[in-house]
Amino acid sequence: MSQERKGYEVDDRWLKTRQQTDGFKAELHVKTTPQVFIDGRRIGRYDDLRRHFGLTVREPGETSYRPVIAVFIVALLLAGANLLAAGQALASP
């Protein structure tokens, strides 16, 4: 499947069997797939591609508070919905 992204022609090659995947990794001496190539040069994995384009990459062990913030937001919304439901129940004759 060929398409264009970020100004580069993309050729996705799906490895459909374990044998194809193992052969691909052995041929390139890599431990993981997928691998990205640009102009015949191996860039690497997804994080390496992001670095190649100058995008931010979270480093291993780096702390992210997004999941904690999401939990608090959901808890706040549930509490608000509960208060709203309780208020409507009290207002009903």
N, CA, C and O atoms as a CHARMM CRD file, in Angstrom:
* protein
*
  372
    1    1 MET  N      0.85800  -1.17400   0.00000 PROA 1      0.00000
    2    1 MET  CA     0.00000   0.00000   0.00000 PROA 1      0.00000
    3    1 MET  C      0.89900   1.23100   0.00000 PROA 1      0.00000
    4    1 MET  O      1.70300   1.40400   0.91600 PROA 1      0.00000
    5    2 SER  N      0.78200   2.05600  -0.97300 PROA 2      0.00000
    6    2 SER  CA     1.64900   3.21400  -1.10500 PROA 2      0.00000
    7    2 SER  C      0.82900   4.49300  -0.96700 PROA 2      0.00000
    8    2 SER  O     -0.22500   4.63500  -1.58800 PROA 2      0.00000
    9    3 GLN  N      1.32100   5.41800  -0.15000 PROA 3      0.00000
   10    3 GLN  CA     0.65900   6.70100   0.02900 PROA 3      0.00000
   11    3 GLN  C      1.70500   7.73100   0.43200 PROA 3      0.00000
   12    3 GLN  O      2.86900   7.38800   0.64100 PROA 3      0.00000
   13    4 GLU  N      1.29800   8.98400   0.54000 PROA 4      0.00000
   14    4 GLU  CA     2.24800  10.03500   0.86600 PROA 4      0.00000
   15    4 GLU  C      1.90200  10.65400   2.21400 PROA 4      0.00000
   16    4 GLU  O      0.74900  10.99000   2.48400 PROA 4      0.00000
   17    5 ARG  N      2.93000  10.79700   3.05900 PROA 5      0.00000
   18    5 ARG  CA     2.77000  11.42500   4.36200 PROA 5      0.00000
   19    5 ARG  C      3.98000  12.28600   4.63800 PROA 5      0.00000
   20    5 ARG  O      5.11300  11.87600   4.38800 PROA 5      0.00000
   21    6 LYS  N      3.74200  13.48700   5.15600 PROA 6      0.00000
   22    6 LYS  CA     4.81600  14.43800   5.48000 PROA 6      0.00000
   23    6 LYS  C      5.74700  14.65800   4.28400 PROA 6      0.00000
   24    6 LYS  O      6.93800  14.91400   4.45800 PROA 6      0.00000
   25    7 GLY  N      5.19800  14.55600   3.07300 PROA 7      0.00000
   26    7 GLY  CA     6.00100  14.79600   1.88400 PROA 7      0.00000
   27    7 GLY  C      6.82700  13.60200   1.43900 PROA 7      0.00000
   28    7 GLY  O      7.59100  13.71700   0.48100 PROA 7      0.00000
   29    8 TYR  N      6.69900  12.46600   2.09800 PROA 8      0.00000
   30    8 TYR  CA     7.44200  11.26300   1.74300 PROA 8      0.00000
   31    8 TYR  C      6.48600  10.20900   1.21600 PROA 8      0.00000
   32    8 TYR  O      5.35200  10.09300   1.68000 PROA 8      0.00000
   33    9 GLU  N      6.95000   9.45600   0.25900 PROA 9      0.00000
   34    9 GLU  CA     6.18300   8.32400  -0.24500 PROA 9      0.00000
   35    9 GLU  C      6.29100   7.19200   0.77900 PROA 9      0.00000
   36    9 GLU  O      7.39200   6.83200   1.19800 PROA 9      0.00000
   37   10 VAL  N      5.15700   6.63900   1.17600 PROA 10     0.00000
   38   10 VAL  CA     5.12100   5.59500   2.19800 PROA 10     0.00000
   39   10 VAL  C      4.75000   4.27600   1.53400 PROA 10     0.00000
   40   10 VAL  O      3.77600   4.19100   0.78500 PROA 10     0.00000
   41   11 ASP  N      5.53800   3.26100   1.82100 PROA 11     0.00000
   42   11 ASP  CA     5.26900   1.92400   1.31500 PROA 11     0.00000
   43   11 ASP  C      5.14400   0.99800   2.51800 PROA 11     0.00000
   44   11 ASP  O      6.14600   0.54500   3.07100 PROA 11     0.00000
   45   12 ASP  N      3.90600   0.72300   2.91700 PROA 12     0.00000
   46   12 ASP  CA     3.66900  -0.16500   4.05200 PROA 12     0.00000
   47   12 ASP  C      3.81000  -1.60900   3.59800 PROA 12     0.00000
   48   12 ASP  O      3.18300  -2.03500   2.62800 PROA 12     0.00000
   49   13 ARG  N      4.63600  -2.34900   4.31000 PROA 13     0.00000
   50   13 ARG  CA     4.79000  -3.77000   4.01400 PROA 13     0.00000
   51   13 ARG  C      4.37600  -4.55800   5.24200 PROA 13     0.00000
   52   13 ARG  O      5.05500  -4.55600   6.26900 PROA 13     0.00000
   53   14 TRP  N      3.25300  -5.22300   5.11000 PROA 14     0.00000
   54   14 TRP  CA     2.68500  -5.97000   6.22700 PROA 14     0.00000
   55   14 TRP  C      3.35800  -7.33100   6.33200 PROA 14     0.00000
   56   14 TRP  O      3.43800  -8.08000   5.35800 PROA 14     0.00000
   57   15 LEU  N      3.83600  -7.63400   7.53000 PROA 15     0.00000
   58   15 LEU  CA     4.41500  -8.94500   7.82100 PROA 15     0.00000
   59   15 LEU  C      3.27500  -9.79200   8.39100 PROA 15     0.00000
   60   15 LEU  O      2.80600  -9.55400   9.50400 PROA 15     0.00000
   61   16 LYS  N      2.84400 -10.76900   7.62000 PROA 16     0.00000
   62   16 LYS  CA     1.61600 -11.49200   7.96000 PROA 16     0.00000
   63   16 LYS  C      1.84500 -12.76100   8.77200 PROA 16     0.00000
   64   16 LYS  O      0.91600 -13.26100   9.40600 PROA 16     0.00000
   65   17 THR  N      3.04000 -13.27700   8.76300 PROA 17     0.00000
   66   17 THR  CA     3.30300 -14.51400   9.50100 PROA 17     0.00000
   67   17 THR  C      4.46700 -14.30200  10.46000 PROA 17     0.00000
   68   17 THR  O      5.25800 -13.37200  10.30100 PROA 17     0.00000
   69   18 ARG  N      4.55800 -15.16500  11.44500 PROA 18     0.00000
   70   18 ARG  CA     5.67800 -15.12100  12.39000 PROA 18     0.00000
   71   18 ARG  C      6.98300 -15.33300  11.64700 PROA 18     0.00000
   72   18 ARG  O      7.98900 -14.70700  11.98000 PROA 18     0.00000
   73   19 GLN  N      6.98500 -16.21500  10.63600 PROA 19     0.00000
   74   19 GLN  CA     8.19300 -16.48900   9.85200 PROA 19     0.00000
   75   19 GLN  C      8.65200 -15.22900   9.11000 PROA 19     0.00000
   76   19 GLN  O      9.84700 -14.93700   9.08300 PROA 19     0.00000
   77   20 GLN  N      7.72400 -14.48000   8.50900 PROA 20     0.00000
   78   20 GLN  CA     8.09000 -13.23900   7.82300 PROA 20     0.00000
   79   20 GLN  C      8.66100 -12.22200   8.81900 PROA 20     0.00000
   80   20 GLN  O      9.65800 -11.55600   8.53900 PROA 20     0.00000
   81   21 THR  N      8.02100 -12.11500   9.97100 PROA 21     0.00000
   82   21 THR  CA     8.46300 -11.15800  10.98900 PROA 21     0.00000
   83   21 THR  C      9.84700 -11.51900  11.50200 PROA 21     0.00000
   84   21 THR  O     10.71600 -10.65300  11.59700 PROA 21     0.00000
   85   22 ASP  N     10.06100 -12.78000  11.83100 PROA 22     0.00000
   86   22 ASP  CA    11.36800 -13.20900  12.33200 PROA 22     0.00000
   87   22 ASP  C     12.45600 -13.02800  11.27500 PROA 22     0.00000
   88   22 ASP  O     13.57200 -12.61800  11.59300 PROA 22     0.00000
   89   23 GLY  N     12.13400 -13.33300  10.02300 PROA 23     0.00000
   90   23 GLY  CA    13.09200 -13.14700   8.93400 PROA 23     0.00000
   91   23 GLY  C     13.45200 -11.68000   8.74000 PROA 23     0.00000
   92   23 GLY  O     14.61700 -11.34500   8.52800 PROA 23     0.00000
   93   24 PHE  N     12.45800 -10.81200   8.81100 PROA 24     0.00000
   94   24 PHE  CA    12.67700  -9.36400   8.68000 PROA 24     0.00000
   95   24 PHE  C     13.60300  -8.86100   9.78100 PROA 24     0.00000
   96   24 PHE  O     14.55800  -8.13200   9.51400 PROA 24     0.00000
   97   25 LYS  N     13.31400  -9.25400  11.02600 PROA 25     0.00000
   98   25 LYS  CA    14.12700  -8.80700  12.16000 PROA 25     0.00000
   99   25 LYS  C     15.55500  -9.35500  12.06800 PROA 25     0.00000
  100   25 LYS  O     16.51200  -8.64600  12.38000 PROA 25     0.00000
  101   26 ALA  N     15.70100 -10.60600  11.64500 PROA 26     0.00000
  102   26 ALA  CA    17.03700 -11.19300  11.51100 PROA 26     0.00000
  103   26 ALA  C     17.83500 -10.50800  10.41000 PROA 26     0.00000
  104   26 ALA  O     19.02900 -10.25300  10.56700 PROA 26     0.00000
  105   27 GLU  N     17.17500 -10.21400   9.30000 PROA 27     0.00000
  106   27 GLU  CA    17.85100  -9.56500   8.16600 PROA 27     0.00000
  107   27 GLU  C     18.37800  -8.18200   8.54100 PROA 27     0.00000
  108   27 GLU  O     19.46400  -7.79000   8.11200 PROA 27     0.00000
  109   28 LEU  N     17.60600  -7.44100   9.34500 PROA 28     0.00000
  110   28 LEU  CA    17.99900  -6.07800   9.71300 PROA 28     0.00000
  111   28 LEU  C     18.74000  -5.99200  11.04900 PROA 28     0.00000
  112   28 LEU  O     19.21700  -4.92600  11.43900 PROA 28     0.00000
  113   29 HSD  N     18.83000  -7.13200  11.74300 PROA 29     0.00000
  114   29 HSD  CA    19.47200  -7.17300  13.06900 PROA 29     0.00000
  115   29 HSD  C     18.77300  -6.22100  14.03700 PROA 29     0.00000
  116   29 HSD  O     19.42700  -5.44100  14.72900 PROA 29     0.00000
  117   30 VAL  N     17.43500  -6.29100  14.08300 PROA 30     0.00000
  118   30 VAL  CA    16.62900  -5.47300  14.99800 PROA 30     0.00000
  119   30 VAL  C     15.77800  -6.40300  15.85700 PROA 30     0.00000
  120   30 VAL  O     15.54100  -7.55800  15.50200 PROA 30     0.00000
  121   31 LYS  N     15.32300  -5.87500  16.99300 PROA 31     0.00000
  122   31 LYS  CA    14.52600  -6.68300  17.91500 PROA 31     0.00000
  123   31 LYS  C     13.02500  -6.46100  17.76000 PROA 31     0.00000
  124   31 LYS  O     12.23300  -7.29800  18.19300 PROA 31     0.00000
  125   32 THR  N     12.61700  -5.33200  17.14000 PROA 32     0.00000
  126   32 THR  CA    11.19900  -5.00900  17.06600 PROA 32     0.00000
  127   32 THR  C     10.78600  -4.58200  15.66500 PROA 32     0.00000
  128   32 THR  O     11.61500  -4.21000  14.83300 PROA 32     0.00000
  129   33 THR  N      9.49500  -4.64700  15.43400 PROA 33     0.00000
  130   33 THR  CA     8.90300  -4.09100  14.22600 PROA 33     0.00000
  131   33 THR  C      7.77400  -3.18700  14.69200 PROA 33     0.00000
  132   33 THR  O      7.27700  -3.38700  15.80100 PROA 33     0.00000
  133   34 PRO  N      7.34600  -2.21900  13.92400 PROA 34     0.00000
  134   34 PRO  CA     7.80100  -1.89300  12.58000 PROA 34     0.00000
  135   34 PRO  C      9.10300  -1.09000  12.59400 PROA 34     0.00000
  136   34 PRO  O      9.51400  -0.55500  13.62400 PROA 34     0.00000
  137   35 GLN  N      9.72800  -1.02200  11.44000 PROA 35     0.00000
  138   35 GLN  CA    10.92600  -0.21700  11.23100 PROA 35     0.00000
  139   35 GLN  C     10.63500   0.75700  10.09500 PROA 35     0.00000
  140   35 GLN  O      9.94300   0.41300   9.13600 PROA 35     0.00000
  141   36 VAL  N     11.16600   1.97200  10.20500 PROA 36     0.00000
  142   36 VAL  CA    10.90700   3.02500   9.22000 PROA 36     0.00000
  143   36 VAL  C     12.19100   3.31400   8.44300 PROA 36     0.00000
  144   36 VAL  O     13.27300   3.42300   9.01900 PROA 36     0.00000
  145   37 PHE  N     12.04500   3.43500   7.12700 PROA 37     0.00000
  146   37 PHE  CA    13.15600   3.78000   6.24900 PROA 37     0.00000
  147   37 PHE  C     12.78900   5.03500   5.47900 PROA 37     0.00000
  148   37 PHE  O     11.64900   5.18200   5.03800 PROA 37     0.00000
  149   38 ILE  N     13.74200   5.94100   5.31400 PROA 38     0.00000
  150   38 ILE  CA    13.56100   7.12200   4.47400 PROA 38     0.00000
  151   38 ILE  C     14.75100   7.20000   3.54000 PROA 38     0.00000
  152   38 ILE  O     15.90200   7.22900   3.97600 PROA 38     0.00000
  153   39 ASP  N     14.45600   7.23200   2.23600 PROA 39     0.00000
  154   39 ASP  CA    15.48800   7.26200   1.19800 PROA 39     0.00000
  155   39 ASP  C     16.49300   6.13000   1.36700 PROA 39     0.00000
  156   39 ASP  O     17.69300   6.32400   1.17600 PROA 39     0.00000
  157   40 GLY  N     15.99900   4.94700   1.72700 PROA 40     0.00000
  158   40 GLY  CA    16.85200   3.77500   1.86000 PROA 40     0.00000
  159   40 GLY  C     17.63900   3.69800   3.15500 PROA 40     0.00000
  160   40 GLY  O     18.36600   2.73100   3.38000 PROA 40     0.00000
  161   41 ARG  N     17.50600   4.69600   4.00300 PROA 41     0.00000
  162   41 ARG  CA    18.23300   4.71700   5.27500 PROA 41     0.00000
  163   41 ARG  C     17.26200   4.37500   6.40100 PROA 41     0.00000
  164   41 ARG  O     16.17300   4.94200   6.49200 PROA 41     0.00000
  165   42 ARG  N     17.67300   3.43600   7.26100 PROA 42     0.00000
  166   42 ARG  CA    16.79800   3.03100   8.36600 PROA 42     0.00000
  167   42 ARG  C     16.77800   4.11800   9.42400 PROA 42     0.00000
  168   42 ARG  O     17.81900   4.52100   9.94200 PROA 42     0.00000
  169   43 ILE  N     15.56700   4.59000   9.73800 PROA 43     0.00000
  170   43 ILE  CA    15.37100   5.58300  10.79400 PROA 43     0.00000
  171   43 ILE  C     15.18200   4.86100  12.11600 PROA 43     0.00000
  172   43 ILE  O     15.76500   5.25100  13.12800 PROA 43     0.00000
  173   44 GLY  N     14.37500   3.81600  12.11600 PROA 44     0.00000
  174   44 GLY  CA    14.13900   3.04100  13.32700 PROA 44     0.00000
  175   44 GLY  C     12.66200   2.88600  13.60900 PROA 44     0.00000
  176   44 GLY  O     11.84900   2.70100  12.70400 PROA 44     0.00000
  177   45 ARG  N     12.33800   2.96500  14.88300 PROA 45     0.00000
  178   45 ARG  CA    10.96500   2.75800  15.31700 PROA 45     0.00000
  179   45 ARG  C     10.19600   4.07400  15.35800 PROA 45     0.00000
  180   45 ARG  O     10.68400   5.10400  14.89200 PROA 45     0.00000
  181   46 TYR  N      8.99200   4.03000  15.91800 PROA 46     0.00000
  182   46 TYR  CA     8.10300   5.19200  15.95300 PROA 46     0.00000
  183   46 TYR  C      8.74600   6.38100  16.67300 PROA 46     0.00000
  184   46 TYR  O      8.71400   7.50000  16.16200 PROA 46     0.00000
  185   47 ASP  N      9.32600   6.15000  17.85200 PROA 47     0.00000
  186   47 ASP  CA     9.96200   7.24900  18.58000 PROA 47     0.00000
  187   47 ASP  C     11.11200   7.84300  17.79200 PROA 47     0.00000
  188   47 ASP  O     11.30300   9.05900  17.80100 PROA 47     0.00000
  189   48 ASP  N     11.88800   7.00200  17.10700 PROA 48     0.00000
  190   48 ASP  CA    12.98700   7.48900  16.27700 PROA 48     0.00000
  191   48 ASP  C     12.47400   8.34200  15.12600 PROA 48     0.00000
  192   48 ASP  O     13.09600   9.34000  14.76000 PROA 48     0.00000
  193   49 LEU  N     11.34500   7.95000  14.55700 PROA 49     0.00000
  194   49 LEU  CA    10.73700   8.72700  13.47700 PROA 49     0.00000
  195   49 LEU  C     10.27600  10.08900  13.99000 PROA 49     0.00000
  196   49 LEU  O     10.47100  11.10200  13.31900 PROA 49     0.00000
  197   50 ARG  N      9.67100  10.11900  15.17000 PROA 50     0.00000
  198   50 ARG  CA     9.25100  11.39700  15.76500 PROA 50     0.00000
  199   50 ARG  C     10.46900  12.30400  15.98300 PROA 50     0.00000
  200   50 ARG  O     10.41500  13.49800  15.68800 PROA 50     0.00000
  201   51 ARG  N     11.55700  11.74000  16.49500 PROA 51     0.00000
  202   51 ARG  CA    12.78800  12.53200  16.68100 PROA 51     0.00000
  203   51 ARG  C     13.30000  13.04700  15.33700 PROA 51     0.00000
  204   51 ARG  O     13.73800  14.19300  15.23400 PROA 51     0.00000
  205   52 HSD  N     13.24500  12.20000  14.30700 PROA 52     0.00000
  206   52 HSD  CA    13.70400  12.57900  12.96600 PROA 52     0.00000
  207   52 HSD  C     12.97000  13.81800  12.46000 PROA 52     0.00000
  208   52 HSD  O     13.56400  14.68100  11.81300 PROA 52     0.00000
  209   53 PHE  N     11.67100  13.89800  12.76300 PROA 53     0.00000
  210   53 PHE  CA    10.87000  15.04500  12.32600 PROA 53     0.00000
  211   53 PHE  C     10.86200  16.18000  13.34300 PROA 53     0.00000
  212   53 PHE  O     10.13600  17.15800  13.16600 PROA 53     0.00000
  213   54 GLY  N     11.66200  16.06700  14.41000 PROA 54     0.00000
  214   54 GLY  CA    11.76800  17.13700  15.39600 PROA 54     0.00000
  215   54 GLY  C     10.59100  17.21800  16.35100 PROA 54     0.00000
  216   54 GLY  O     10.35800  18.26200  16.95900 PROA 54     0.00000
  217   55 LEU  N      9.84500  16.12700  16.49100 PROA 55     0.00000
  218   55 LEU  CA     8.71000  16.09900  17.40500 PROA 55     0.00000
  219   55 LEU  C      9.15600  15.59500  18.77400 PROA 55     0.00000
  220   55 LEU  O     10.18500  14.93000  18.89500 PROA 55     0.00000
  221   56 THR  N      8.38400  15.91400  19.78900 PROA 56     0.00000
  222   56 THR  CA     8.75500  15.49800  21.13700 PROA 56     0.00000
  223   56 THR  C      8.49900  14.01000  21.34000 PROA 56     0.00000
  224   56 THR  O      7.56600  13.42900  20.78600 PROA 56     0.00000
  225   57 VAL  N      9.35600  13.42500  22.14500 PROA 57     0.00000
  226   57 VAL  CA     9.25500  12.01200  22.49000 PROA 57     0.00000
  227   57 VAL  C      9.44800  11.89800  23.99300 PROA 57     0.00000
  228   57 VAL  O     10.41000  12.42900  24.54700 PROA 57     0.00000
  229   58 ARG  N      8.52800  11.20400  24.64500 PROA 58     0.00000
  230   58 ARG  CA     8.67600  11.00400  26.08300 PROA 58     0.00000
  231   58 ARG  C      9.77600   9.97800  26.31000 PROA 58     0.00000
  232   58 ARG  O      9.75900   8.89200  25.73100 PROA 58     0.00000
  233   59 GLU  N     10.71400  10.32800  27.14400 PROA 59     0.00000
  234   59 GLU  CA    11.83200   9.44600  27.44100 PROA 59     0.00000
  235   59 GLU  C     11.41200   8.37900  28.44900 PROA 59     0.00000
  236   59 GLU  O     10.51000   8.61100  29.25300 PROA 59     0.00000
  237   60 PRO  N     12.05500   7.21400  28.41400 PROA 60     0.00000
  238   60 PRO  CA    11.71600   6.15200  29.37200 PROA 60     0.00000
  239   60 PRO  C     11.87500   6.65800  30.80800 PROA 60     0.00000
  240   60 PRO  O     12.86500   7.30900  31.14200 PROA 60     0.00000
  241   61 GLY  N     10.90100   6.35200  31.63600 PROA 61     0.00000
  242   61 GLY  CA    10.95000   6.77500  33.02800 PROA 61     0.00000
  243   61 GLY  C     10.43000   8.18100  33.26700 PROA 61     0.00000
  244   61 GLY  O     10.29100   8.59600  34.41700 PROA 61     0.00000
  245   62 GLU  N     10.14000   8.92300  32.20500 PROA 62     0.00000
  246   62 GLU  CA     9.62500  10.28400  32.33800 PROA 62     0.00000
  247   62 GLU  C      8.19300  10.22500  32.87400 PROA 62     0.00000
  248   62 GLU  O      7.39100   9.40200  32.43500 PROA 62     0.00000
  249   63 THR  N      7.88800  11.09300  33.81500 PROA 63     0.00000
  250   63 THR  CA     6.58200  11.09100  34.46200 PROA 63     0.00000
  251   63 THR  C      5.55700  11.86100  33.64200 PROA 63     0.00000
  252   63 THR  O      5.83600  12.94300  33.12500 PROA 63     0.00000
  253   64 SER  N      4.37000  11.28500  33.53300 PROA 64     0.00000
  254   64 SER  CA     3.25100  11.96400  32.89700 PROA 64     0.00000
  255   64 SER  C      2.09400  11.97600  33.87800 PROA 64     0.00000
  256   64 SER  O      1.76300  10.95300  34.47800 PROA 64     0.00000
  257   65 TYR  N      1.48600  13.13200  34.03600 PROA 65     0.00000
  258   65 TYR  CA     0.36600  13.26200  34.95500 PROA 65     0.00000
  259   65 TYR  C     -0.98000  13.20300  34.23600 PROA 65     0.00000
  260   65 TYR  O     -2.02000  13.35800  34.87600 PROA 65     0.00000
  261   66 ARG  N     -0.98400  12.98700  32.94100 PROA 66     0.00000
  262   66 ARG  CA    -2.23400  12.92900  32.17900 PROA 66     0.00000
  263   66 ARG  C     -3.21800  11.89400  32.71900 PROA 66     0.00000
  264   66 ARG  O     -4.39600  12.21700  32.87200 PROA 66     0.00000
  265   67 PRO  N     -2.78900  10.66200  33.01500 PROA 67     0.00000
  266   67 PRO  CA    -3.76800   9.69400  33.53500 PROA 67     0.00000
  267   67 PRO  C     -4.36600  10.13100  34.87300 PROA 67     0.00000
  268   67 PRO  O     -5.55300   9.91300  35.11400 PROA 67     0.00000
  269   68 VAL  N     -3.57300  10.73700  35.73200 PROA 68     0.00000
  270   68 VAL  CA    -4.06700  11.19200  37.03300 PROA 68     0.00000
  271   68 VAL  C     -5.07700  12.31900  36.83600 PROA 68     0.00000
  272   68 VAL  O     -6.12300  12.33600  37.48500 PROA 68     0.00000
  273   69 ILE  N     -4.77200  13.24300  35.95800 PROA 69     0.00000
  274   69 ILE  CA    -5.68100  14.35500  35.67400 PROA 69     0.00000
  275   69 ILE  C     -6.99200  13.82700  35.09900 PROA 69     0.00000
  276   69 ILE  O     -8.07000  14.29500  35.46200 PROA 69     0.00000
  277   70 ALA  N     -6.89200  12.85000  34.19900 PROA 70     0.00000
  278   70 ALA  CA    -8.10100  12.26300  33.59900 PROA 70     0.00000
  279   70 ALA  C     -8.98300  11.61500  34.66100 PROA 70     0.00000
  280   70 ALA  O    -10.20600  11.75300  34.61500 PROA 70     0.00000
  281   71 VAL  N     -8.38000  10.91200  35.61500 PROA 71     0.00000
  282   71 VAL  CA    -9.15000  10.27700  36.68700 PROA 71     0.00000
  283   71 VAL  C     -9.87200  11.33400  37.51000 PROA 71     0.00000
  284   71 VAL  O    -11.04900  11.16700  37.83200 PROA 71     0.00000
  285   72 PHE  N     -9.18200  12.42300  37.85700 PROA 72     0.00000
  286   72 PHE  CA    -9.81500  13.48500  38.64500 PROA 72     0.00000
  287   72 PHE  C    -10.94900  14.16400  37.88100 PROA 72     0.00000
  288   72 PHE  O    -11.97600  14.49800  38.47300 PROA 72     0.00000
  289   73 ILE  N    -10.77900  14.37000  36.59000 PROA 73     0.00000
  290   73 ILE  CA   -11.82900  14.99400  35.78500 PROA 73     0.00000
  291   73 ILE  C    -13.06600  14.09100  35.73200 PROA 73     0.00000
  292   73 ILE  O    -14.19100  14.56800  35.87700 PROA 73     0.00000
  293   74 VAL  N    -12.85400  12.79600  35.52600 PROA 74     0.00000
  294   74 VAL  CA   -13.98300  11.86000  35.48700 PROA 74     0.00000
  295   74 VAL  C    -14.68200  11.83700  36.84600 PROA 74     0.00000
  296   74 VAL  O    -15.91100  11.84000  36.91100 PROA 74     0.00000
  297   75 ALA  N    -13.90200  11.81300  37.93300 PROA 75     0.00000
  298   75 ALA  CA   -14.50100  11.81800  39.28100 PROA 75     0.00000
  299   75 ALA  C    -15.31300  13.08900  39.50300 PROA 75     0.00000
  300   75 ALA  O    -16.39700  13.03400  40.08300 PROA 75     0.00000
  301   76 LEU  N    -14.80400  14.22900  39.04800 PROA 76     0.00000
  302   76 LEU  CA   -15.51700  15.49600  39.18700 PROA 76     0.00000
  303   76 LEU  C    -16.82700  15.47600  38.40100 PROA 76     0.00000
  304   76 LEU  O    -17.86200  15.91400  38.90400 PROA 76     0.00000
  305   77 LEU  N    -16.78200  14.97000  37.17700 PROA 77     0.00000
  306   77 LEU  CA   -17.99400  14.88400  36.35600 PROA 77     0.00000
  307   77 LEU  C    -19.02200  13.93100  36.96900 PROA 77     0.00000
  308   77 LEU  O    -20.21900  14.21800  36.95900 PROA 77     0.00000
  309   78 LEU  N    -18.56100  12.81200  37.49700 PROA 78     0.00000
  310   78 LEU  CA   -19.49200  11.87600  38.13900 PROA 78     0.00000
  311   78 LEU  C    -20.11600  12.48800  39.38800 PROA 78     0.00000
  312   78 LEU  O    -21.30900  12.31600  39.63700 PROA 78     0.00000
  313   79 ALA  N    -19.31000  13.20100  40.17400 PROA 79     0.00000
  314   79 ALA  CA   -19.84800  13.85700  41.36800 PROA 79     0.00000
  315   79 ALA  C    -20.87800  14.91500  40.97600 PROA 79     0.00000
  316   79 ALA  O    -21.92600  15.03200  41.61200 PROA 79     0.00000
  317   80 GLY  N    -20.57800  15.68500  39.92800 PROA 80     0.00000
  318   80 GLY  CA   -21.52300  16.70000  39.45400 PROA 80     0.00000
  319   80 GLY  C    -22.82100  16.07700  38.97200 PROA 80     0.00000
  320   80 GLY  O    -23.90200  16.58700  39.26700 PROA 80     0.00000
  321   81 ALA  N    -22.72600  14.97500  38.23000 PROA 81     0.00000
  322   81 ALA  CA   -23.92500  14.29100  37.74700 PROA 81     0.00000
  323   81 ALA  C    -24.73100  13.72800  38.91400 PROA 81     0.00000
  324   81 ALA  O    -25.96100  13.75500  38.89400 PROA 81     0.00000
  325   82 ASN  N    -24.04700  13.22500  39.91300 PROA 82     0.00000
  326   82 ASN  CA   -24.71500  12.68600  41.09200 PROA 82     0.00000
  327   82 ASN  C    -25.44600  13.79100  41.85800 PROA 82     0.00000
  328   82 ASN  O    -26.58100  13.60000  42.29500 PROA 82     0.00000
  329   83 LEU  N    -24.80000  14.93500  42.01800 PROA 83     0.00000
  330   83 LEU  CA   -25.43300  16.06800  42.69600 PROA 83     0.00000
  331   83 LEU  C    -26.64400  16.57000  41.91100 PROA 83     0.00000
  332   83 LEU  O    -27.67900  16.88900  42.49400 PROA 83     0.00000
  333   84 LEU  N    -26.51100  16.63600  40.60700 PROA 84     0.00000
  334   84 LEU  CA   -27.61500  17.05300  39.75500 PROA 84     0.00000
  335   84 LEU  C    -28.79100  16.09600  39.87800 PROA 84     0.00000
  336   84 LEU  O    -29.93600  16.53100  40.00200 PROA 84     0.00000
  337   85 ALA  N    -28.51900  14.80900  39.84500 PROA 85     0.00000
  338   85 ALA  CA   -29.56800  13.80400  39.96000 PROA 85     0.00000
  339   85 ALA  C    -30.22300  13.88300  41.33900 PROA 85     0.00000
  340   85 ALA  O    -31.44200  13.75000  41.44600 PROA 85     0.00000
  341   86 ALA  N    -29.43900  14.09600  42.39000 PROA 86     0.00000
  342   86 ALA  CA   -29.97700  14.20400  43.73900 PROA 86     0.00000
  343   86 ALA  C    -30.83600  15.45000  43.87000 PROA 86     0.00000
  344   86 ALA  O    -31.88200  15.41500  44.51900 PROA 86     0.00000
  345   87 GLY  N    -30.41500  16.54200  43.26800 PROA 87     0.00000
  346   87 GLY  CA   -31.19200  17.77800  43.30100 PROA 87     0.00000
  347   87 GLY  C    -32.51800  17.64500  42.58700 PROA 87     0.00000
  348   87 GLY  O    -33.52900  18.17900  43.04200 PROA 87     0.00000
  349   88 GLN  N    -32.52200  16.93900  41.47900 PROA 88     0.00000
  350   88 GLN  CA   -33.78000  16.72800  40.73400 PROA 88     0.00000
  351   88 GLN  C    -34.71500  15.81100  41.52900 PROA 88     0.00000
  352   88 GLN  O    -35.93500  15.97900  41.49500 PROA 88     0.00000
  353   89 ALA  N    -34.14700  14.86200  42.22900 PROA 89     0.00000
  354   89 ALA  CA   -34.96700  13.93900  43.00800 PROA 89     0.00000
  355   89 ALA  C    -35.63700  14.68100  44.16000 PROA 89     0.00000
  356   89 ALA  O    -36.78000  14.38300  44.50800 PROA 89     0.00000
  357   90 LEU  N    -34.93000  15.65000  44.75600 PROA 90     0.00000
  358   90 LEU  CA   -35.48900  16.41900  45.86400 PROA 90     0.00000
  359   90 LEU  C    -36.55300  17.39000  45.37300 PROA 90     0.00000
  360   90 LEU  O    -37.50700  17.67800  46.09600 PROA 90     0.00000
  361   91 ALA  N    -36.40200  17.89400  44.16000 PROA 91     0.00000
  362   91 ALA  CA   -37.33000  18.87600  43.61900 PROA 91     0.00000
  363   91 ALA  C    -38.61900  18.24300  43.11000 PROA 91     0.00000
  364   91 ALA  O    -39.61500  18.94100  42.92400 PROA 91     0.00000
  365   92 SER  N    -38.61500  16.94900  42.88600 PROA 92     0.00000
  366   92 SER  CA   -39.81700  16.24900  42.38400 PROA 92     0.00000
  367   92 SER  C    -40.84900  16.10700  43.48700 PROA 92     0.00000
  368   92 SER  O    -40.49700  15.79300  44.62400 PROA 92     0.00000
  369   93 PRO  N    -42.16300  16.33900  43.16100 PROA 93     0.00000
  370   93 PRO  CA   -43.21700  16.18300  44.19100 PROA 93     0.00000
  371   93 PRO  C    -43.51300  14.74400  44.48800 PROA 93     0.00000
  372   93 PRO  O    -44.36700  14.44900  45.32300 PROA 93     0.00000
